[in-house]
């Protein structure tokens, strides 16, 4: 059972980091899960958030446009549920699950949290991005099973390849 996580400091760094790791894995492992891209908007305080489903390449907008002065979370929970369902459908064909963020929803036991547990029960390795705000909740969720990985793309890509290919054998 392999559960690795990255938690680089800085807004959006985890998203950029995981996108680089996934780019190095595509074509080498069968992936499922998500990576996130954020697009700043000049007319809004909040950025647009898009999830790319790794198994299909489909892109889902997971942020709600709540207006120029929106504050707080703009996550569209319905779209997150859709992303989780699509990822779950691809789980049986995957060699690695990548979850872009263990966020507030996962800290509350929803979102991708149950799917992370299911993947681990199936012996599927998992790589998760965790921001500092949710690190304690993630550590509690992982119950000592998670391995902190350094913010080094080459190292994490190697970890994923080793874990994924070992799982495929």
N, C-alpha and C positions, 0 to 999 in steps of 0.2 A: 504494500500500500504506500503510494508516494503522493504526498501533498506538499508542493512547494509554493512559496509566495514571495512577492517582491513588494517593497514599500519605499520607493524612492521619494525623497522630499521634493516639494514644489507642485504647484497647481498644474494638473494635466500631465505630469511627468510619467506617471504609471501608464497612462493611455499611450503615450508616445513610445515608451519602453516596450510594452507588450506588442505594439504594432511592428516594431523592429524585430522582436523575437519571432513573431508569427511569420514575418517575411522570410526569415531564415529557415523556417520549418516547412513551409508550404511546398508540396511536391516530395517531401521526405517522410512525412508522417500524415496519417489521416487524422485531421483535426475536427473538433466540434467545439462550440462555444462562441465567444464573442470578443471583438476588440471595438474600442470606442474612438470616434473622432469628434472633436469639438470644433465648431466654427463660430468665431466671434462675429457679432453683428454690430455695425456702427449705430443702429437705431435702437439697440436693446442693451440692458444691463447684463442679461444672461445670454450665454452662447446657445447655439443649436447643438444638440447631442445626438449623434447617430451611432447605432450599433451595426457592425457588419457580422452577419452569421457566417462562421467559418466553414460550415459544412456545405452551404449553398452559395455564398457570396452575396446573398440578399442584404440590403441595407434598410434598417428601420429607424425612423426618427423617434427617439424615446423622450424627447422634451416637448412639453406643451408650450405654445406661444401664449403667454398670459399678459402680454402687453409690455410696453417700453419700460415701465417702472416696477416690474415684478421683482419680488424679493422671495427668498426661501427656495425650497426645492421646486423644480419645474418638471420632475420626472412624471412621465405618463405611465402609470402602473399597468394599465391595460396593454400597452405595447410591450412593457417588460414581461408580462405574463405570456404574451405571444412569443417573445424571444426565448423564454424558458421552455415553452412547449416545443418549439422548433428544434431547440438544442437537445431536448430529451428524445425526440424522434430520431436524431442522428447518433445518439450515444452508442448504440450497439455496433455501429460500423467504425467507431473512432479508436485511435490509439492514444489520444491525449485530449483532455478537456481543458480549455482555456476560459477562465472567467475574468472579464475585464476589471470587475470591481466587486469586492465584498463591501457593500455600502450599508446604509441605514436599513434598507429593506431586508438585506441578508442578516444583519445584526439582530433584527426582530424575528428571524426564523423563516422568512419568506423569500421571494425572489429566487435566486440561484442556490440558496443554502441547501434545500432538500436534494437538489440535483448533484451538488458536490458530494453529499453523503452517499447518494445512490451510486455515483461513479466510483467512489472509493470502495464501496461494498462489492462492486463488480471487478475490482482490481485495476481499474482504469486510473492512470496517473492524472493529477490535476495541478494546474498552475493558476494561481489567483493573484490579482492585483489588490492591494489593501492600502487605503490611505490611513494616515496617522490617527484620524478621528475614530476610526473603527478597528484599530489594531487590537485593542484589549478585547473587544467583542469577538474578533476573529480568533484570537488565541484561546479564548474560552470555548468557542465553537470547535476548534481543532483538537482540544484536549491533549495537547502535547505531541500530536502527530505531525504537525506542520514543520517544514524545514525552511528557515529564512534563507533566501538566496540573495547574493550580492547584486547591486545595480550594475551588472556587467553583462551586456548582451551576449557575448561569446560564451561566457560561463553558463548563463541560463539556457541558451540554445542547446548547449552540450548536455545539460541536465535533462532537458526535455527529450532530446534524441535518445539518450541512454534509457530514460524511464519508459518512453514510448516504444522503443524497439524491444526492450526487455519484456514489456507487456505483450507485444505481438508474438513473441516466441512461444 
